[in-house]
């Protein structure tokens, strides 16, 4: 999924950037000869870090009046954009850290193991690759493509992140625009069952999340709300029929009256730190 943040260059004032929603931070009216940034596009718009591997973030900026290839810089930082409220979902996990990220060269390997429950933050830098074809096609507007030297992984803080783009014009003036995104960790269900119990169906299973301590790939996710969904055979629409709360081991159990012949699945709604998850579809078994 791609998030495109459109920046109206004639606006003045402040606007927050909610997570995952196209919006802009405060806009300053540029001079007719100065640099201007029209939009920032992030792909993927909602990156999810798994227990292994990493997410390659691509940033495209539409701008004009930039002095040279060296006149455009991008900074990727954990934390919300200026002027926006902090996003802290009920999923736990480390919060945003302050200060810019900088570094040299690509991150190799999965990153260092966390110490004392802390998640280390590898540095992030970006490289500038403007598109010559798009520059001609858009007239005075140019498309600039940036690819961070470091890829996002489980070792980075989950929660809100900010992309700050600064353009310098031939007149020496600069303009900075912001885009926000949420970095979430993966969740998954295991051992989900739907079993007929009397006049109803018992749905049970385990909710797991990427281990925030780094000792395991996935660890039990306790204290979370799991939605129990059902649908009639041959139908596409799912209906929420009940909720359950996971215990210390991530287990949940709920019995729903009726619907014995329906299909069942469990769903976890995303938080500010953890991605949404769904179990596979189950038909109620007779035990």
Secondary structure, DSSP 8 states (H G I E B T S, - for coil): -EEEEE--TT--B-----TTS-----B----SSS-EEEEEEEESSS-EE-SSS-B--EEEEEEE-B-SGGGEEEEEEES--TTS-----TT-------S----SS---SS----BTTB-------EEEEEEHHHHHHTTT-EEEEEEESS-B-TTS--EEEEEEEEEEBTTS-EEEEEEEEEEEE-EEEEEEEEEEETTEEEEEEEEEEE-TTSSSSEEE--S-EEEEEEE-TT----EEEEEEE--TTSEEEEEEES-TTSEEEEEE---SSB--EE---EE-B--
